[in-house]
Amino acid sequence: MSSKYNNVYRKLVVGVNNKVPLIDGTLVTGINFDNAATTPPLFCVLDDIIHFSPYYSSVHRGEGYKSQVSTMLYEESRDVIGKFVNYDPNYMQTIFVKNCSEAINKLCNILYEGDKDKVILSSYMEHHSNDLPWRAKYKIDYINVDDVGNLDLNDLENKLIKYQGNIKLVTITGASNVTGHKNHIYSISRLVHKYDCKLLVDGAQLVPHAPVDLRPFNCDDHIDFIAFSGHKIYAPFGSGVLIGPKETFEHCHPDHVGGGTISFVTPDYVRWASSPDKHEAGSPNILGSLAIVSSIRKLSSLGMKNLENYERYLTEYATANLLLIPYVTLYGDYLNFNDKVSIISFNIEGVHHGTLAKILSYEFGIAVRSGCFCAQPYMQKLLNASQKEIVRNMSLPKESYPGTVRISFGMYNTIDEINRLLYAIDEIALNRKYYIKKYRNIKRTLLD
């Protein structure tokens, strides 16, 4: 399986064979296991951007040929994205934003009607981007997670009953950026709609790794809103997506205003443009939208189910072998491979997560992520931190917070790369005192 898929996927991705320096100055082929943070671009994305560049012009702002081409491609990109997540364009609409964080902030802002007594149901699994925006404008309550970090659906229903008639929105991650756990979004959707509420899915970690179907609008398990970022699906250039009901977007006031958001203005009167224009202030990021379209066309041609299966294969292999290494602890429901994307969180006993990430990079050329991954409440749950410990940690510098090391695979990663990682972790685990002493006070970077 490995060789079959590597030949197809790896050659599609920019930079996978680049050399990176180690602390001793030698060069090795770098390994990127930090795909949950951002992914490298696809060659086809860069090619399509270069091919379009001679026609680059302002969108919605000119009668010149290049402007008309740019406008046409920008608007067509909404249709491509809609087909990718299978929504009905008669009911649903795509709004372009910078990234998933901005998408959630935008939805929070445009839904707000001064109704601070309304409740947002979120969960302890969420990235800060799907938590902090809601705190400023609404009452917020959190759905519990169990001992391995999975969402407690009984608690969700209890809170739907508790706040019935006063819930503004239920907002849930599609897949955790810490453990990779996939929420059962269609079961959640049915439950949410049973109590006449609407559901937002933070799709930042789900959309790049698994097929997503928003379902017909008249189905009781349809997804009302979803947000995701281009840079996590091999499409840089700073664009993201907020998808939701046309009717909702049309009736909401814009949160950012300016060029392109109006149809008529006088010194004492404003008539807003129709959605989505009124929600996309300023000159649109045509390169960003085309990058997303180029990427999802390629991913669609490969088959999202094929990508999901291959990444699951990588995750199963890595997990099984990590469990054989002494002093290694894994977090979350790590053996439930059917309900997770390709993310693994772990620690080595006695080695701080930040130090471990540095050793992997400086000694072995392997890029991972360490910390709380912008999901501190969830990390506190996973580490079983007491309230006393949480209070104590508040006084610590950020780099001293408890956390984990995260490895996250993309479609281009290989078994050979995982074997290099396993060798490195085994080496570090068996020689912890040596590496801790070596890296205790090291300040230099690989750029020095």
Sequence and secondary structure as in RCSB ss.txt:
>XXXX:A:sequence
MSSKYNNVYRKLVVGVNNKVPLIDGTLVTGINFDNAATTPPLFCVLDDIIHFSPYYSSVHRGEGYKSQVSTMLYE
ESRDVIGKFVNYDPNYMQTIFVKNCSEAINKLCNILYEGDKDKVILSSYMEHHSNDLPWRAKYKIDYINVDDVGN
LDLNDLENKLIKYQGNIKLVTITGASNVTGHKNHIYSISRLVHKYDCKLLVDGAQLVPHAPVDLRPFNCDDHIDF
IAFSGHKIYAPFGSGVLIGPKETFEHCHPDHVGGGTISFVTPDYVRWASSPDKHEAGSPNILGSLAIVSSIRKLS
SLGMKNLENYERYLTEYATANLLLIPYVTLYGDYLNFNDKVSIISFNIEGVHHGTLAKILSYEFGIAVRSGCFCA
QPYMQKLLNASQKEIVRNMSLPKESYPGTVRISFGMYNTIDEINRLLYAIDEIALNRKYYIKKYRNIKRTLLD
>XXXX:A:secstr
 HHHHHHHHGGGBTTTT EEE TTS EEE EE BTTT    BHHHHHHHHHHGGG   SSS  SHHHHHHHHHHH
HHHHHHHHHTT  TTTEEEEEESSHHHHHHHHHHHH SS TT EEEEETT  GGGTHHHHTTSEEEEE B TTS 
B HHHHHHHHHHTTT EEEEEEESB TTT BB  HHHHHHHHHHTT  EEEE TTTTTTS      TTSTT  SE
EEEESTTTT  SS EEEEEEHHHHHHS  SS STTSEEEEETTEEEE  TTGGGS SS  HHHHHHHHHHHHHHH
HH HHHHHHHHHHHHHHHHHHHTTSTTEEEESSTT GGGB SEEEEEETTB HHHHHHHHHHHH EE EEE TT 
HHHHHHHTT  HHHHHHHHTS GGGS  EEEEE  TT  HHHHHHHHHHHHHHHHTHHHHHHHHSS    TT 
